[in-house]
Amino acid sequence: MILGLTLFGGGAWLISLGGSWYYALAGVGLVLTGVLLNHGSMKAFWLYLLVWAGTLAWAWWESGADGWAQVPRMLSPTVILLLMLLCIPSLSRAGQDRN
Amino acid sequence: MTFALPRHRHLTRCTMNAVLGLAALPALAQMPEPDTPPAPVAAAMPIPVGTDWPYYGGDGNAQRFSPLSQITPGNVGSLERAFVYHTGDLPPGDTAGKYAPETTPLKIGDSLVLCTAMNMLISIDAATGEENWRFDPEVAPEAVPYGATCRGVAAYTDPESPEEAPCKVRVIEATLDARLIALDLGTGAPCAGFGTGGQVDLWQGIGEKVPGFYAVTAAPTVVGGVIVTGAQVKDGQAEDAPSGVVRAFDAVTGELAWAWDLAAPEDMRNGPPEGQTYTRGTPNMWTTATADEARGIVYLPLGNSAVDYYGSNRSETENTYATSLVALDAGTGEELWHFQTVRHDVWDYDLGSQATLLEYKGQPGILLPSKQGDLYILNRETGTPLTPVGELTELPQGDIEPDFVADSQPVSLWATLRKPPLTEKRMWGFTPIDQLYCRIRFRQAVYDGYLTPPSTKNYIQYPGYTGGSDWGSVAVDPKRGLLIANYNDIPNLNRLVTRAEADAEGMRPLGGPGGHVTSRGQPQVGAPYGVKTNAGWRSGLTDLPCTQPPYGGITAIDLETGETVWDVPLGTARRSGPFGLPSLLPFTIGTPNNGGAVVTASGLIFIGAATDNLFRAIDTETGETLWTDALPAGGQANPISYEVDGRQYVLISAGGHHAMETGTSDAIIAYRLPD
């Protein structure tokens, strides 16, 4: 959530300076993911996967196969994706409990 | 313009040198077969580069090329340390964090002679590293300017002195506290006939002695029997700074032969009148000159005026010569021609690289690298460009001094190390958050591409003031027709500060009350603004650079066509990381680098320079790294190659560099193939 809000805030500032729209959009995605996570919804994972896939597409479009250029773009979003994968069992259990 | 031979008292010596082929170098060095009495003419021949490394730049042409070929791309993998010599010159408390020795030894006969960060002169055995002698001029710590540095020394053989006489062959050093020192190469004893007790005070005619304001860090150049030296004048302190005068002293007596004060060349030729000083605040030569011994010409790469980032108050003569290569008659100190690389420089694009002499398409050429990355080859007799020079027009004028900032600038159409302008997507970080921070900072900064003029807002200067090419210069492989250049690829984030802000922050110039050297601020007293510089544009969040790698590279350029043969990042990420932590990653990233290369006839490039503290051998044909060795501190020094008893050595000073954050060491390390 905090990560998402930071990205959204900074991203909006960047847009106002004429820069990339990616950060604000990713920030919105992260905030919504956070909201869904708090509800223990499995949708959180699917939404994050969408954010991650969008990030991958954007990162490739901006910098292609340049490994060092991809460090800030893909490294931590991918770490978060792995953490989300670890969350899947508890998310699905929370979903089943509700059912 | 045609070149006339110098008419001067040194003509006799010049002519002798030409006739005997004596040039500036040691006849005393041992010939390979000492049993065979050498023929008189042969004995007087200058020692060529090869077995010896007789000049700072290798040979007198400063090509940084060794004709040796025992170490090859095939066997370099088995290279091992022959010896590690410790100079003992390590920073005491009050100079800690200011060491950057940058030392390149000379190798003459059986020994190496070198200077240390604090100007100790040392002779060691070239095969074993055993110490022959040392001389400590006892330079005071206050004399250290930007850094404690001594890039090299010069040697001179006095043709008129009898064989075996003391100081027949002498080593000459210029010091941080502005002294010229001449010692006997064999014994280290001061040359009694040189100045006073073997020393000449370079403060003469400069004005009030302010330690650290006027210091020599570069190797002097000997030509036609005179020693030519400039000095480093601490950048950006005040308009009223020591003069940039370049002087020549008789290599035997130490007497002033001539002075070249660009603002008053006639009046100051024999020194300033009683009670006066050389013209203050003029552009200086802080790097090493190159001499064409046969033509009697010396080539001076000049820097900028004392105040770098504001120019409206500079004189017309300063504007004429700043950031120019100037050719002087080495006999008289009279100007022959000059070639300016930046008009009205407000970017601190000093010419820091020693220029290289080469034959170019049948003409006598001189190769000039620059911080802005442009490479030029000029006819060294006339200054006429031999490679195409274009003109950049309609350049941004800025709002600080639009009438002063030039709206057009020269540009090399032959070859440049400069990369395309920065864009937002080249902003970097470790995570999306700090990348976003740098992208916001990029959008906020004033940036109109190359040569964006200074501003009171944060503005981007790209390339930054470390180049392109810096003092390590470039190397030439005449055999393969290649130019080998390592370079930096990093911007500066700068900002002009108003006088009130500069005063409020305590930015005061050296020489005034409370004056001290600061790394990121320059008061520029006399101009309406001071300046703050952030070299490499480090992120305030992580200390990582705000731009993406590579930050430096090395390239081979075809001298015939100017085309790039290969261009690769230089340096791994092993010592880089966020918050100053080493990542230990063995991947090539391309780090900032400082210090040049030595190129060998066998097709190898040896270079340290990068901030990963590796010394490496690179294949000249492909750019591939074939061998590395981890140094105890940064190899920010030009390496050399030489031979002893039929074995080839490669040597680098691993002294580290304070500003490059590569540690401190006093190690001089030599390598050779195993027995």
Interface residues (C-beta under 8 A of the other chain):
Chain A: L3 T6 L7 G10 G11 W13 L14 L17 G18 G19 S20 Y23 A26 E62 S63 D66 G67 W68 A69 V71 P72 R73 L75 S76 P77
Chain B: E424 K425 R426 W428 G429 F430 T431 P432 I433 D434 Q435 L436 Y437 R439 I440 F442 R443 Q444 Q548 P549 P550 F587 I589
